[in-house]
Amino acid sequence: MNKRIMSLLLVLLLLPGLSACRNSEKAQGAETGIKEKMLAGAALLEKSENLYYENGLTITGIGVNFSGNVTRKTDNYFWPAIEKMTGVTLDIYWATEEDYISSLSTTLLTGMDELPDIINAVDFGIMDLADDGAVIALDNYLDLMPDIVSAVGEDRMSSWRQADGHIYTIPSVINVPGAQTMMVRKDWLDKLGLTEPQTWDEWVDLWRAIRDNDLNGNGDPDDEIPFASQFGNEGERCFIPLLNAFGIKTSGDTQFCILDDGTYTMVYEHPRYPEFLKAVRSLYAEGLIFAEFDSMYAGDMDAAMDDNRLGTVFNWAERCRTSAEALRAAGVEDAVWEAVAPITGPYGDRMTPERMMVMHMWCISSAAEKQGKVEDILRFFNWYYSQEGSWLYSYGLPGISYEVVDGTPVMTQELVANGFTDYRAAGCNISSFGGLWQEGAFMQCLFEGRSVEEMDELTEEFYKGIGLVNNGYFYTLPNTYETPAYTQYRSALITEGVCKLRNQAIKGEISVEEFFTGYNTLKQQGLQNVIDEAGEVAEG
C-alpha cells in the first residue's frame, strides 16, 4: 500500500468515532433502516447554491446495471437528492451486463436524432460510437468542467484521451490502486493440510487436490471448481492472473501488452504466449479451470463462490468477506476466503494489475448536441465532481450518514458497520453511474469504522486483498487504444476472430499450432494494422 494511502489510513484511525467497538452492530444498518433514513432525508434537502436549474433539466441515458436495484429511483437517496439539490432529473435506462450490447445496438438503430443524452460506451467501443457520429468530442468544453479535469489530473490525461487524441467521456475516478486479488478457500486448504502456494507447481498441485477431493462434502466429487476468473461480456478478457503468471503485463481486456523492451503490441506477440496457451490448455484438459470459462460473467463467478463450489478465484477483494459471510449464513461455519499474493508462474513471475483509476463512463450524444444540451449536461457533471457532488456520491447525506470532523466527513456506524454492504445498498457509490469516489469513504468502509486491531477475521482478508498481499506486485494496466484499425477490425478479427481461436485452442478443439496459423491469417486480414497503429500511438 503506498505512502499516501497509509497516511490517509492513519488520519482516519485517529478521527473520533472511527474506532468505536462494534459489539452487536454487525447488522445494525438493516435494523435501524439507514437506507430509509437517507431516502427520507433526500426529500428535505435544500437547493444547491452552486448549481440549480430553476426550470429543471432532464438528462436521458442508457447504461449498464452493475449495481442491482440501487439504480431504481425509489430505492435510495441518490437520485432524489440530485433532483432536490440541482433540479436535474436523471432518466437512465439500465440494461443488464449480458444484454447491454444488444440494447445499445437497438437504441442506435432508432436513429441518431433519437439517441439519449448520455451513453455508456463500455464494450461497444467509444471510437465506434464517435466514428458513427453518435457521440461528440469534449475537448472544446474543458473550461466547463474544471473539477473533472482536476480529478483526472495532468499525469493521467493520456488515460482519459482516446487514440485519436480527443476526450469523449465523463470519467469515473478512484485513487486506490488495489481492487482485485487472488483468493483461496482457507478452510479447504486446512482440510488438505496445505498452505498458500508459493510456486507454479504448488498452485497446480492445489488445483488437482481441489478437483480430486469432495471438499464441499456434498457427496458429488465432480462439482468443485479448482480455479476461475471473470471472462467478460464481449469475450475478449480472459485469464488475467494466468497471463500475469507467465510474465505478460496485459491490458484489462487481455488483448494488448508491453514487452520487456517497451514495445506495445498484442499479447499474442509476447514470446511467452505460446507457453501460456499450452499451459492453460493443459489445465483445461485436466479439469482444473471452469469448463464454461468462455461464458463466466461476474455474477456467475460470485455465485460459484457463494454456493460452495469454487476453490480459488481472481475477483474483487471485497468478495473475500461477502462470499465467506454468505457461505457461513448457509451453514458452512468455518468458511474463509483468504486473500493471497498473485500466482507465481513457471519462471518466477508474480504480478497483478492495479485498479484502472480513470475509467471511461459517459459519452454525450450528438442528439444532445443538436438539442443544445451539452453545456448544461457538463455543468451538472462538473458540479457532481465538486466537493458537494462527490461527497453526496461518496458519503451520502450530512447529519444522517456522516458528520464532518475537523473538515473530514466521518460516516456513521450505521452505514459502515457492514463495510461496503449497507453502504452500497443505501445508494452510496453507485458504480453503474460512476463519479469521484473519495478515498476517505473507501477506507472507512474497508475498516468498518474500526481500527485494524478490531477487525474480524473476514474483514481482515478483505483488507489484505486490497493492498497488503499484493503490495509490490502491482503493474499499471496498458491502455487499449481505439485506433481507426482497431475500430474497423475489432469485431471481426478480435472478438469474433482471435478470441474465438484462443478459446478453441484452450478447449482442445484446435491445436496451438493451428491457433497461430489462424492468428497469422487474421494479421494478414487487418490485425497487423491494429498492432501497428496501436504501437504508433503508444510511442506518442
Beta strands, then each sheet from edge to edge (+ up, - down):
strand 1: 57-64
strand 2: 88-95
strand 3: 118-120
strand 4: 169-174
strand 5: 180-185
strand 6: 225-229
strand 7: 256-258
strand 8: 264-266
strand 9: 310-316
strand 10: 337-340
strand 11: 352-353
strand 12: 358-364
strand 13: 402-405
strand 14: 408-411
strand 15: 436-437
strand 16: 474-475
sheet 1: 2+ 1+ 3+ 12- 4+ 15+
sheet 2: 6+ 9+ 5- 10+
sheet 3: 7+ 8-
sheet 4: 11+ 16+
sheet 5: 13+ 14-
end
